[in-house]
């Protein structure tokens, strides 16, 4: 696992415990677990849609349409929504972007 031994893992766990505290660790674990689950779901959807597209058109090198977000953008959005605190920051950023658009 990336060349980390048990000693290094224990040190990392202690540092994480000190930074976030015991009360926040379950929330962080839940968020990370949800993000991993969502990533797997997106991966399954992508593989099934690629299989269907390959069967229909026979071209695996299709580019996404101009209005649709890419797979990377979808995965980033799903992962960021699952992490506690980041969702609030994303909401604030989206609101700030809307205000900028209104001011233009």
Secondary structure by P-SEA (a helix, b strand, c coil): cccccaaaaaaaaaaaaaaccccaaaaaaaaaaaaaaaaaaaaaaaaaaaaaaaaaccccccccccccccaaaaaaaaaaaaccaaaaaaaaaaaaaaaaaaac
